[in-house]
Amino acid sequence: MNEQRSHTAATSASPELRAALDAAQAAAVVIRELYRRNLAIVTKADKSPVTEADVKAEQAIRGILSSRFPDYGFYGEETGQHAMDARNIWLVDPIDGTKSFVRECPFFSTQIALLRDGRLVLGVSSAPAYGELAWAERGAGAYLDGERIDVSATETVDRAIVSSGNLKSLAASPAWSRFGGLIGDVSRIRGYGDFVHYHLLARGALDAVVESDVNILDIAALAVIVEEAGGRFTDLRGAPIGLATTTVLATNGPLHATLLDRINY
């Protein structure tokens, strides 16, 4: 990732997006310093792991965002919800994919999004070990490492490449057999997971992503990036993304209605 080029390409961005990019860069410094250091792991109440890197990265992010926008709310994976009645709320997951981080697999990222009046208006997805930085702001397009990106133009299921992840609740639902039927009809099925398949979707390298066990902090920034690249991003019932969202269907757009109907969650 060329961070200087990425920041240069964002010079026309709003002060909010510049702050989010700076916060992601500060988190990346923390994460790179602690990656592969065999850190102690604490298991949270929801049985998810947390490390020193998670906490310190969120502190770095919050320090920057709160100093520049002190009146904004903040919803962090590690520090919880603060001023959630504010018009503007930062949504932050300092390390989305802590299990990957712990296992020294580079498929983890920092996710920063801004929710304004209930609408997601910007997103930054930084993957310091993988080497990618993506961002988007409403009305300004989506970018990956400083280059404008767009979704694919694939229109039919038989030509579609679909990636899946976090499918536990889908596997326990009646939609599982329908998803199995869909797999038999697509061109290729993959399971890239985490930020990876959303970056691939946004730059046109695959056509759809299906997930059924997610948290808004995992996907808020990615939703803005995919939509600004020209795609669609809803839950598996076709509803808009919000704080309570737990499932995802993200597509290039032309395939969206067909895949919603086929999965019928």
C-alpha positions in Angstrom: 0.0 0.0 0.0 1.3 3.4 -0.9 -0.1 5.5 2.0 1.3 8.8 0.6 -0.4 8.3 -2.7 -3.6 7.3 -1.0 -3.6 10.4 1.2 -2.6 12.6 -1.8 -5.6 11.3 -3.7 -7.9 12.2 -0.9 -6.8 15.9 -0.6 -10.1 17.1 -1.9 -11.9 15.0 0.7 -14.0 16.5 3.5 -12.3 17.2 6.9 -14.2 14.2 8.2 -12.8 11.8 5.7 -9.3 13.3 6.2 -9.7 12.7 9.9 -10.8 9.1 9.3 -7.9 8.4 7.0 -5.4 9.9 9.6 -7.0 7.8 12.3 -6.7 4.7 10.2 -3.1 5.5 9.6 -2.4 6.0 13.3 -4.1 2.7 14.1 -1.9 1.0 11.4 1.2 2.2 13.1 0.0 0.6 16.4 -1.1 -2.6 14.7 2.1 -3.2 12.7 4.2 -2.7 15.9 2.2 -5.4 17.7 1.5 -7.8 14.9 3.1 -11.2 15.4 4.1 -10.4 18.9 2.3 -13.3 20.6 0.1 -10.9 22.6 -2.1 -12.0 25.5 -5.7 -12.7 24.5 -8.7 -11.8 26.7 -12.1 -13.4 25.8 -15.0 -10.9 26.1 -18.5 -11.7 27.2 -19.6 -12.4 23.7 -16.7 -15.0 23.4 -14.8 -12.8 20.9 -11.1 -12.2 21.5 -9.4 -8.9 22.3 -5.7 -8.0 22.5 -3.6 -5.1 23.5 -3.5 -4.1 19.8 -7.3 -3.8 19.6 -7.4 -1.5 22.6 -4.4 0.7 21.7 -5.6 1.0 18.1 -9.0 2.2 19.1 -7.5 4.6 21.6 -5.4 6.1 18.7 -8.4 6.3 16.5 -10.6 7.9 19.1 -8.0 10.4 20.1 -7.8 11.8 16.6 -11.5 11.7 15.8 -12.6 13.1 19.2 -10.1 16.0 19.1 -11.2 17.1 15.7 -14.9 16.5 16.2 -15.6 16.7 19.9 -19.4 16.9 19.5 -19.6 13.7 17.5 -20.8 10.4 19.0 -18.6 7.4 19.1 -19.4 3.7 18.9 -16.3 1.6 19.3 -15.8 -2.2 19.4 -13.7 -1.9 22.5 -15.0 1.2 24.3 -18.7 1.0 23.5 -21.3 3.6 22.8 -21.0 7.3 23.7 -23.3 10.2 22.8 -25.4 8.0 20.6 -28.0 10.7 20.4 -25.6 12.9 18.4 -26.4 13.8 14.9 -23.0 12.4 13.8 -21.6 9.2 15.1 -18.3 7.5 14.4 -18.5 3.7 14.0 -15.2 2.0 14.7 -13.8 -1.5 14.7 -10.0 -1.1 15.4 -9.3 -4.7 14.3 -12.1 -6.4 12.4 -10.8 -10.0 12.4 -9.0 -10.2 15.7 -9.0 -14.0 15.3 -7.0 -13.6 12.1 -4.7 -11.1 13.8 -4.0 -13.6 16.6 -3.3 -16.4 14.2 -1.0 -14.2 12.2 -3.2 -14.2 9.1 -3.3 -10.8 7.3 -7.0 -10.9 6.7 -7.9 -8.3 9.4 -8.6 -4.6 9.0 -9.5 -1.3 10.7 -13.0 -0.1 9.9 -14.1 3.5 10.4 -17.4 4.9 9.2 -19.5 8.0 9.9 -23.3 7.8 10.5 -25.1 11.1 10.0 -28.8 11.4 10.7 -29.0 7.6 10.5 -27.3 7.4 7.1 -23.8 6.1 6.5 -21.9 8.9 4.7 -18.2 7.8 4.6 -16.1 4.7 5.2 -12.4 3.9 5.5 -11.2 0.3 5.4 -7.5 -0.1 6.2 -5.7 -3.5 6.1 -2.2 -2.7 7.2 -0.8 -6.3 7.0 -2.6 -7.2 3.8 -1.5 -3.9 2.2 -4.7 -2.2 1.1 -6.5 1.1 2.0 -10.0 1.7 0.7 -12.3 4.7 1.3 -15.4 6.4 0.0 -17.5 9.4 0.7 -21.1 9.9 -0.4 -21.2 11.4 -3.9 -17.5 11.2 -4.4 -16.9 7.6 -5.5 -14.8 4.8 -4.0 -11.0 4.5 -4.0 -8.6 1.7 -3.4 -4.9 2.7 -2.8 -5.6 6.0 -4.5 -7.3 4.7 -7.6 -11.0 5.1 -8.4 -12.8 1.7 -8.4 -16.0 0.4 -9.8 -18.0 -2.8 -9.5 -18.4 -5.4 -12.3 -21.2 -5.4 -14.9 -22.0 -9.1 -14.6 -25.8 -9.6 -15.1 -26.5 -13.3 -14.9 -26.1 -15.8 -12.1 -24.3 -18.4 -14.3 -21.5 -15.9 -14.8 -21.3 -14.6 -11.2 -18.5 -15.1 -8.8 -19.9 -15.2 -5.2 -18.0 -15.0 -1.9 -19.4 -16.0 1.4 -18.5 -15.6 5.1 -19.9 -16.0 8.6 -22.7 -18.3 7.6 -23.7 -19.9 10.9 -27.2 -18.5 11.1 -27.8 -19.0 7.4 -26.8 -22.7 7.9 -29.4 -23.0 10.6 -32.2 -21.5 8.6 -34.5 -22.8 5.8 -32.6 -20.6 3.4 -29.6 -22.9 3.6 -30.9 -25.3 1.0 -31.8 -22.4 -1.3 -28.3 -21.0 -0.9 -26.9 -24.5 -1.8 -29.0 -24.5 -4.9 -27.6 -21.0 -5.8 -24.0 -22.3 -5.3 -24.7 -24.9 -8.0 -25.7 -22.3 -10.5 -23.0 -19.6 -10.1 -19.8 -19.5 -12.0 -17.6 -19.7 -8.9 -18.0 -19.7 -5.2 -15.3 -18.5 -2.8 -15.0 -17.7 0.9 -12.6 -14.8 1.1 -14.3 -13.3 4.2 -13.8 -10.2 6.2 -12.8 -7.0 4.4 -11.2 -8.9 1.5 -14.3 -9.9 -0.4 -15.8 -6.4 -0.1 -12.7 -4.8 -1.6 -12.8 -7.4 -4.4 -16.5 -6.7 -5.0 -15.9 -2.9 -5.1 -13.1 -3.2 -7.6 -15.0 -5.6 -9.9 -13.1 -8.8 -9.2 -16.2 -10.6 -7.9 -19.9 -10.0 -8.1 -21.6 -10.7 -4.8 -21.0 -11.3 -1.1 -23.3 -13.2 1.3 -22.9 -13.1 5.1 -25.3 -13.9 7.9 -23.4 -13.3 11.2 -22.1 -9.8 11.2 -22.1 -6.6 13.3 -22.6 -3.1 12.0 -19.1 -2.2 13.0 -17.8 -4.9 10.7 -19.6 -3.6 7.6 -20.5 0.1 7.9 -17.5 1.5 6.1 -17.6 -1.3 3.5 -21.2 -0.6 2.7 -20.3 3.0 1.7 -17.3 1.8 -0.3 -19.4 -0.8 -2.2 -22.2 1.6 -2.9 -20.0 4.4 -4.0 -18.3 1.9 -6.4 -21.7 1.4 -8.0 -22.9 -1.6 -6.1 -25.8 -2.4 -3.7 -25.6 -3.3 0.0 -28.5 -4.5 2.0 -29.3 -7.2 4.5 -30.5 -10.6 3.3 -34.1 -9.5 3.3 -33.3 -6.4 1.2 -33.5 -3.9 4.1 -31.1 -1.0 4.3 -28.0 -1.3 6.5 -28.5 0.1 10.1 -27.2 -0.3 13.6 -29.1 -3.6 14.1 -28.0 -5.2 10.8 -26.7 -8.8 11.2 -26.8 -10.1 7.6 -25.5 -8.9 4.3 -26.1 -9.2 0.6 -23.7 -7.0 -1.3 -23.7 -7.1 -5.1 -22.6 -5.2 -8.2 -26.3 -4.1 -8.5 -27.7 -6.0 -11.5 -27.6 -9.3 -9.6 -29.1 -8.0 -6.4 -32.9 -8.7 -6.9 -32.2 -12.1 -8.4 -30.0 -13.2 -5.5 -32.4 -11.9 -2.8 -35.1 -13.9 -4.5 -33.0 -17.0 -4.7 -31.8 -17.0 -1.1 -35.2 -15.8 0.2 -33.9 -15.4 3.8 
